[in-house]
Amino acid sequence: MNLEFNKNEDSLKQLLFQLSQRNKRVALGGGEKSMAKHKAKGKLTARERIAYLLDEGADSVEIGAFAGDGMYEAEGGCPGGGVVVMIGWVQGRQCVVVANDATVKAGAWFPITAKKNLRAQEISIENKLPIIYLVDSAGVYLPMQDEIFPDKEHFGRIFRNNAVMSSMGIVQMAAIMGPCVAGGAYLPIMSDEAMIVDGTGSVFLAGSYLVKSAIGESIDNETLGGASTHSEISGVTDYKFATDEECLDHLRNIFDKLGGQATAGFSRKAAVAPKENPEDILGLLPADRAKPYDMMDIINRLVDNSEFEPYKDLYGQTLLCGLARIDGWAVGIVANQRKIVKTKKGAMQMGGVIYSDSADKAARFIMNCNQKKIPLLFLHDVSGFMVGSQSEHGGIIKDGAKMVNAMANSVVPKFSVIVGNSYGAGNYAMCGKAYDPRLIVAWPTAQLAVMSGAAAANTLLQIQVASLKSKGQEITPEAEKELLDTIKARYDEQLSPYYAAARLWVDAIIDPRETRKVISQGISMANHAPIEKAYNVGVIQV
């Protein structure tokens, strides 16, 4: 019995239990009472609609489940950002599904709702995936209109995207299954086809109360903009159905007849399960994040047949680079090595740190993958770049910039998995959110920030103590410790993967054993978008 393995396994299983409980809470949307009221109207919930629409038994990946988590407590909360986004399959065709959750504030749009919808459209655009909107929303959450209405990345960007996506030939379908109000009315009507459910669906720029206030006309909402009005009088909607199920059946029928599309041509063979048991990941990843471990142990449990072809394995050893397959798809892997390594000249290098030689190697490997049209997978457990006079004199900034340049200009799709730490410039070099990964997910063990909690807290403490002293105030050791604890607690909360997921800095928090499925689905969707741009790194430091 390996006590260290068991301790690690117990720790990660506790984190996975917490993840499971949080997912269950998110799945309840606005709560059981709100859900019961919703279903009493004869409507399916957002998640029931998606489950009914998607192919039974096919893999799917949820995006942004924890969006808005803990962000709007004064407003009563906004679970899941009030919208459910899923990458899944309809009649064998991979697509993005966006469903308003009317159990959360009647499906009203919070700032994070707009951000999540824009992320769904971004995934559709990047991968040329069809997108389906299941609309059931009361419109903008008025108390926060200034944070959602006027700016470039606010509500209006969604309708701009509708128009641009249509011009790109991306299929957009909409089902109006509840209210569709004001500016939000443009989303389904700017789609290729719009269907509406009788008795529950409605579309209007202004509801009956606003119409009465604005022009003095007295009219009920159903007559103003219900299913019969728009299917028989205005011609705004294309189809009318009696129930949610009939509407979703029709969507499936349309998808059954979609024509084919070009592919990027990424290499895929028959999938082979890893030789090494993926369950072992739970015991191999140290509970103490300061402890070293061999990242190859993790890679061998993610890749097909546990086969990994290393690139320059004796050089720049704090970054592992090499080729493998995941669920049959060819990938180029760039991963932080967390064990301490020794160079040929005898120098010791700390695990999780990017040195000049490892940055140099990774830049070349990334360029090779672009040359060979192989998607890139980044596995983060990075503390940052090496600091100190020796590194600075050796040109660490130049070599780091070379790696960032090669990665930022990649034309092959990139995917990021945050295994452990993802700090500072290390996050950037390893394809953090700012560098357009097609998907970026985190394990429950992830931490994401400019630096570690201890380092940040001590730095902030020194700044605050110096500020107090400059004002002539003395601080006792006890007060200093109390201040440090307060700073560290606040910073540690911001390190959490849930803090990142709430703000959509990561697309999802996943069970490590789900990594193969998520990456496979990611490459599958990326394969729908042929590479149209030549790889060009521009001016690069050599």
C-alpha positions in Angstrom: 0.0 0.0 0.0 1.4 3.4 -1.0 0.3 5.8 1.8 1.3 8.9 -0.2 -0.8 7.7 -3.2 -3.8 7.1 -1.0 -3.5 10.5 0.7 -3.4 12.2 -2.7 -6.3 10.1 -3.9 -8.4 11.0 -0.9 -7.7 14.7 -1.3 -8.6 14.8 -5.0 -11.7 12.7 -4.4 -12.9 15.3 -1.8 -12.4 18.0 -4.4 -14.3 15.9 -7.0 -17.2 15.5 -4.5 -17.3 19.2 -4.0 -17.4 19.6 -7.8 -20.2 17.1 -8.0 -22.2 19.0 -5.4 -21.7 22.3 -7.0 -22.8 20.9 -10.4 -26.0 19.6 -8.8 -26.7 23.1 -7.3 -26.2 24.7 -10.7 -28.5 22.2 -12.4 -31.3 23.4 -10.1 -31.2 26.8 -11.8 -33.4 29.2 -9.9 -34.4 26.5 -7.4 -37.1 23.8 -7.1 -40.0 26.2 -6.5 -39.1 28.3 -9.6 -38.6 25.1 -11.6 -42.1 23.8 -10.5 -43.7 27.1 -11.6 -41.9 26.9 -14.9 -43.1 23.3 -15.6 -46.6 24.1 -14.5 -46.9 26.2 -17.7 -46.3 23.1 -19.7 -42.7 24.0 -20.4 -39.5 21.9 -20.3 -36.6 23.3 -18.3 -33.5 24.5 -20.2 -31.6 21.4 -19.4 -34.6 19.1 -20.3 -34.8 20.9 -23.6 -31.2 20.3 -24.4 -31.3 16.7 -23.3 -34.3 16.1 -25.6 -32.7 17.8 -28.5 -29.2 16.2 -28.4 -28.5 12.7 -29.7 -29.0 10.1 -26.9 -25.7 8.6 -25.7 -23.4 11.0 -27.6 -20.7 12.9 -25.7 -21.3 16.5 -24.8 -19.3 19.3 -23.1 -21.0 22.0 -21.0 -19.5 25.5 -21.2 -19.6 28.0 -18.3 -21.6 25.9 -15.8 -20.3 28.1 -13.0 -20.6 31.4 -14.7 -21.8 34.1 -12.3 -21.1 31.9 -9.2 -21.0 34.2 -6.2 -21.0 37.3 -8.3 -24.5 38.7 -7.8 -25.5 37.9 -4.2 -27.0 41.4 -3.7 -29.3 40.6 -6.6 -30.3 37.2 -5.4 -27.7 35.3 -7.5 -27.6 34.2 -11.1 -26.8 30.4 -11.2 -25.1 29.4 -14.4 -25.4 33.0 -15.6 -29.0 32.3 -16.4 -28.2 30.3 -19.5 -27.1 26.8 -20.3 -24.5 26.3 -23.1 -23.6 22.8 -24.4 -21.4 21.5 -27.2 -23.1 18.3 -28.4 -24.5 16.4 -31.4 -27.9 16.7 -33.1 -28.6 14.0 -35.8 -24.8 13.2 -35.9 -23.9 16.9 -36.5 -21.8 18.6 -33.8 -23.2 22.0 -32.8 -23.5 24.6 -30.0 -26.8 24.8 -28.1 -27.7 27.9 -26.0 -30.7 27.7 -23.8 -32.0 30.5 -21.6 -32.9 29.3 -18.1 -36.2 31.0 -17.3 -36.1 29.7 -13.7 -33.3 32.2 -13.0 -34.8 35.7 -12.9 -37.2 34.8 -15.7 -34.2 34.3 -18.0 -33.1 37.9 -17.6 -29.7 39.0 -18.9 -27.0 39.8 -16.4 -23.6 41.1 -17.5 -22.2 37.5 -17.2 -25.2 36.2 -19.3 -24.0 38.3 -22.2 -20.4 37.2 -21.8 -21.5 33.6 -21.7 -23.6 34.0 -24.9 -20.7 35.7 -26.6 -18.4 32.8 -25.6 -20.9 30.4 -27.2 -21.0 32.4 -30.4 -17.2 32.6 -30.4 -16.9 28.8 -30.2 -19.4 28.6 -33.1 -17.5 31.1 -35.2 -14.0 29.7 -34.5 -15.1 26.2 -35.3 -17.8 26.9 -37.9 -20.3 24.9 -35.8 -24.0 25.3 -36.3 -25.6 27.0 -33.3 -29.1 26.6 -31.9 -30.8 29.2 -29.6 -33.6 28.0 -27.3 -35.0 31.4 -26.3 -37.0 32.0 -23.1 -36.0 35.3 -21.6 -37.5 38.5 -20.1 -34.7 40.6 -21.6 -32.0 42.8 -19.9 -31.9 42.8 -16.1 -32.8 46.5 -15.8 -31.1 47.3 -12.5 -27.7 46.5 -14.2 -28.5 47.8 -17.7 -25.4 50.1 -17.6 -23.2 47.0 -17.3 -24.8 45.1 -20.1 -26.2 47.5 -22.8 -23.9 50.0 -24.4 -20.3 48.7 -24.6 -18.6 46.7 -27.4 -18.7 43.4 -25.7 -22.2 43.9 -24.3 -25.7 42.7 -25.3 -25.6 44.3 -28.8 -22.6 42.4 -29.8 -24.7 39.2 -29.9 -26.9 40.5 -32.7 -23.9 41.9 -34.6 -22.5 38.3 -34.4 -25.8 36.9 -35.7 -25.3 39.0 -38.8 -21.6 38.2 -39.2 -22.2 34.5 -38.6 -24.9 34.4 -41.2 -22.6 36.0 -43.8 -20.0 33.3 -43.0 -22.5 30.5 -43.8 -22.8 29.3 -40.2 -26.1 27.7 -39.6 -28.2 29.4 -36.9 -31.5 28.1 -35.7 -33.8 29.5 -33.0 -36.8 28.1 -31.1 -38.9 30.7 -29.2 -40.1 28.8 -26.2 -41.0 31.7 -23.9 -40.8 35.5 -23.9 -38.4 37.1 -26.3 -38.4 40.8 -25.5 -37.0 44.2 -26.8 -33.6 44.0 -28.3 -33.5 40.3 -27.5 -36.2 39.8 -30.1 -33.6 40.3 -32.8 -31.6 37.1 -31.8 -34.1 34.5 -33.1 -35.3 36.6 -36.0 -31.7 37.2 -37.2 -31.2 33.4 -37.2 -31.8 31.4 -40.4 -35.1 30.0 -39.2 -37.3 30.8 -36.2 -39.9 28.5 -34.7 -42.3 29.3 -31.9 -44.3 27.4 -29.3 -48.0 28.3 -29.1 -49.2 29.6 -25.7 -45.8 30.2 -24.2 -43.6 31.8 -26.9 -43.9 35.5 -27.7 -41.8 38.1 -29.5 -42.2 41.8 -29.3 -40.0 44.9 -29.1 -42.2 46.3 -26.3 -44.6 44.5 -24.1 -48.2 45.5 -23.5 -47.4 47.7 -20.5 -44.8 49.7 -22.3 -47.1 49.9 -25.4 -49.9 51.4 -23.2 -47.4 53.8 -21.6 -45.8 54.9 -24.9 -48.8 55.2 -27.3 -51.9 54.5 -25.2 -52.8 51.3 -27.0 -54.4 48.6 -24.8 -53.5 45.1 -26.0 -52.6 41.8 -24.4 -49.2 40.2 -25.0 -50.6 37.2 -26.9 -52.3 39.4 -29.4 -49.4 41.7 -29.6 -46.7 39.1 -30.3 -47.8 35.6 -29.6 -47.4 32.5 -31.8 -50.5 33.0 -33.9 -49.7 36.6 -34.5 -46.2 36.0 -35.8 -47.0 32.8 -37.7 -50.2 33.9 -39.3 -50.2 37.7 -39.5 -46.7 39.3 -39.3 -44.7 36.3 -40.8 -41.9 37.0 -38.3 -41.7 33.3 -37.3 -41.5 30.4 -39.7 -43.2 27.5 -37.8 -45.7 27.2 -34.9 -45.9 24.2 -32.6 -48.1 23.1 -29.8 -45.4 21.9 -27.4 -41.7 22.2 -26.6 -41.3 18.6 -27.7 -42.9 19.1 -31.2 -40.7 22.2 -31.7 -37.5 20.3 -30.8 -38.5 17.3 -33.0 -38.7 19.8 -35.9 -35.3 21.1 -35.1 -33.9 17.6 -35.2 -35.6 17.0 -38.6 -34.0 20.0 -40.1 -30.5 19.0 -38.8 -31.1 15.5 -40.3 -31.0 17.2 -43.7 -28.1 19.6 -43.4 -25.5 19.3 -46.1 -21.9 18.4 -45.4 -19.0 20.8 -44.8 -15.3 20.9 -45.4 -12.9 19.8 -42.7 -9.5 20.9 -41.5 -8.1 17.4 -42.1 -6.5 16.7 -38.7 -5.2 13.2 -38.4 -7.3 10.7 -36.6 -7.0 6.9 -36.2 -9.1 4.4 -34.2 -9.0 5.4 -30.5 -7.0 3.2 -28.1 -7.4 3.5 -24.3 -4.3 4.4 -22.3 -2.3 1.4 -21.1 -1.8 3.1 -17.8 -5.0 3.4 -15.8 -6.5 7.0 -15.9 -7.9 6.4 -12.4 -4.3 6.6 -11.1 -4.2 10.3 -11.8 -6.2 10.8 -8.6 -3.3 9.3 -6.5 -0.4 10.6 -8.6 -1.2 14.3 -8.4 0.2 15.5 -5.0 -2.2 16.9 -2.5 0.6 19.3 -1.5 1.0 21.5 -4.5 4.6 22.3 -3.5 5.7 18.7 -3.9 7.4 17.7 -7.2 6.0 14.9 -9.4 6.6 13.6 -12.9 4.2 15.0 -15.4 4.9 12.1 -17.7 2.9 9.9 -15.2 -0.1 12.1 -16.0 0.5 12.2 -19.7 0.7 8.4 -19.9 -2.8 8.2 -18.5 -4.2 10.7 -20.9 -2.9 9.6 -24.3 -3.8 6.6 -26.5 -1.9 3.4 -25.6 0.2 5.6 -23.2 2.4 6.3 -26.2 4.3 9.7 -26.3 7.0 10.6 -28.8 9.2 13.2 -27.0 10.8 16.1 -28.8 14.3 17.2 -27.6 13.7 15.2 -24.4 17.3 15.8 -23.1 17.1 19.6 -23.6 15.0 22.2 -21.8 13.6 19.5 -19.6 11.2 21.6 -17.5 8.9 21.6 -20.5 7.8 18.3 -22.0 7.1 18.5 -25.7 6.0 15.7 -27.9 3.5 14.0 -30.1 0.7 11.6 -29.1 -2.9 10.7 -29.8 -6.0 11.4 -27.7 -9.1 9.4 -28.6 -7.5 8.8 -32.0 -6.7 12.5 -32.7 -3.1 13.5 -33.2 -1.9 16.2 -30.8 1.3 18.1 -30.0 1.6 18.3 -26.2 3.4 21.1 -24.3 3.4 20.3 -20.6 5.2 21.7 -17.5 7.5 19.1 -15.9 7.1 19.3 -12.2 10.0 17.3 -11.0 13.5 18.8 -10.4 15.7 18.1 -13.4 19.5 18.4 -14.0 21.1 19.8 -17.1 24.1 18.2 -18.9 26.3 20.9 -17.3 25.1 19.9 -13.9 22.7 22.8 -13.1 19.6 22.0 -11.2 16.3 23.3 -12.6 13.1 23.6 -10.6 10.0 21.8 -11.8 7.1 24.0 -13.0 9.5 26.8 -14.0 10.2 27.9 -17.6 13.9 28.4 -18.3 15.5 29.8 -21.4 16.3 26.4 -22.9 12.8 25.0 -22.3 11.2 28.2 -23.8 13.5 27.8 -26.8 12.5 24.2 -27.3 8.8 24.9 -26.9 8.9 27.7 -29.5 10.5 25.4 -32.0 8.1 22.5 -31.2 5.0 24.8 -31.6 6.3 26.0 -35.0 6.8 22.4 -36.1 3.2 21.5 -35.1 1.9 24.4 -37.2 4.0 23.2 -40.1 2.6 19.7 -39.8 -1.0 20.8 -39.0 -1.2 19.1 -35.6 -3.4 20.6 -32.9 -1.7 21.7 -29.7 -2.5 20.7 -26.1 -1.0 22.7 -23.2 -1.0 21.1 -19.7 -0.4 23.8 -17.1 1.3 23.4 -13.8 3.6 26.5 -14.1 5.0 28.9 -11.5 6.3 31.2 -14.1 9.6 32.0 -15.9 12.9 31.8 -14.0 14.1 35.0 -12.4 17.4 36.3 -11.1 20.6 37.7 -12.6 21.7 34.5 -14.3 18.4 34.1 -16.1 18.1 37.8 -17.0 21.7 37.9 -18.3 21.0 34.7 -20.3 18.1 36.4 -22.1 15.1 34.8 -20.4 12.8 37.6 -21.6 14.0 37.1 -25.2 13.4 33.4 -25.1 10.1 33.7 -23.3 9.0 36.2 -25.9 9.9 33.7 -28.7 7.7 31.1 -27.1 4.8 33.5 -26.7 5.2 34.7 -30.2 5.2 31.2 -31.7 2.2 30.2 -29.6 0.2 33.4 -30.1 0.5 33.2 -33.9 -0.4 29.5 -34.1 -3.0 28.7 -36.8 -3.6 25.2 -35.6 -6.3 24.9 -32.8 -5.0 25.2 -29.2 -6.4 23.6 -26.1 -5.4 24.3 -22.5 -5.9 22.2 -19.4 -4.9 23.8 -16.1 -3.8 20.9 -14.0 -2.2 22.8 -11.0 -0.6 26.2 -10.9 -1.0 28.7 -13.7 0.8 31.8 -12.6 1.8 35.1 -14.2 3.6 35.1 -17.5 3.7 31.2 -17.3 -0.1 31.3 -17.9 0.5 33.4 -21.0 3.2 31.3 -22.5 1.2 28.1 -21.8 -1.8 29.5 -23.8 -3.9 31.1 -21.2 -7.3 32.6 -21.9 -5.8 35.7 -23.6 -4.3 33.5 -26.3 -7.5 32.1 -27.8 -7.5 28.4 -26.9 -10.5 26.7 -28.5 -11.3 25.3 -25.1 -9.6 26.1 -21.7 -10.6 23.9 -18.8 -9.4 23.4 -15.3 -9.1 20.5 -12.9 -10.4 21.1 -9.3 -6.7 21.2 -8.3 -6.1 24.3 -10.5 -5.0 27.8 -9.3 -5.0 30.8 -11.5 -3.4 34.2 -10.7 -0.5 36.5 -11.3 1.5 34.7 -8.6 1.0 32.2 -5.7 -1.0 33.1 -2.7 2.0 33.2 -0.3 4.1 35.3 -2.6 1.3 37.7 -3.4 0.3 38.0 0.3 3.8 38.8 1.5 4.3 41.3 -1.3 1.0 43.1 -0.5 1.8 43.0 3.2 5.2 44.7 2.6 3.4 47.4 0.6 0.8 48.0 3.3 3.2 48.0 6.2 5.5 50.5 4.3 2.4 52.7 3.7 1.5 52.7 7.4 5.1 53.5 8.5 5.3 56.4 6.0 2.3 57.8 7.9 4.1 57.4 11.2 2.1 54.4 12.3 3.9 51.5 13.9 2.6 47.9 13.5 3.0 45.2 16.0 4.0 41.6 15.0 0.6 40.4 16.1 -1.2 43.1 13.9 1.2 42.3 11.1 0.2 38.6 11.2 -3.5 39.5 11.3 -3.1 41.7 8.3 -1.2 38.9 6.5 -3.9 36.4 7.2 -6.6 38.8 6.0 -4.7 39.5 2.7 -3.9 35.8 2.2 -7.5 34.7 2.7 -8.8 37.3 0.2 -6.1 36.3 -2.4 -6.6 32.6 -1.9 -10.3 33.0 -2.7 -9.3 34.6 -6.0 -6.9 31.7 -6.8 -9.8 29.2 -6.8 -10.8 27.6 -10.1 -14.4 28.4 -9.2 -13.5 32.1 -9.0 -12.0 31.8 -12.6 -15.0 29.7 -13.8 -17.5 32.3 -12.5 -15.9 34.9 -14.7 -15.4 32.6 -17.7 -11.7 32.7 -17.5 -12.0 29.0 -18.0 -14.8 27.2 -19.9 -15.3 24.4 -17.4 -14.0 22.7 -14.3 -13.7 19.0 -15.1 -12.9 15.6 -13.5 -9.4 14.8 -14.6 -10.7 11.5 -15.9 -13.0 13.4 -18.3 -9.9 15.1 -20.0 -9.7 12.7 -22.9 -13.4 13.2 -23.8 -13.2 17.0 -23.6 -10.1 17.3 -25.7 -11.5 14.8 -28.2 -14.7 16.8 -28.5 -12.6 20.0 -28.8 -10.5 18.7 -31.7 -13.6 17.2 -33.4 -15.3 20.7 -33.4 -12.0 22.4 -34.5 -11.9 19.9 -37.4 -15.0 21.6 -38.9 -13.0 24.8 -39.6 -10.3 24.4 -42.3 -7.2 26.5 -41.7 -7.3 29.5 -43.9 -4.4 31.6 -42.6 -0.7 30.9 -43.3 1.5 30.5 -40.2 3.7 33.6 -39.7 5.4 34.5 -36.5 6.5 38.0 -37.7 9.6 39.5 -36.1 11.0 37.0 -33.6 13.9 37.2 -31.1 16.4 34.6 -32.0 
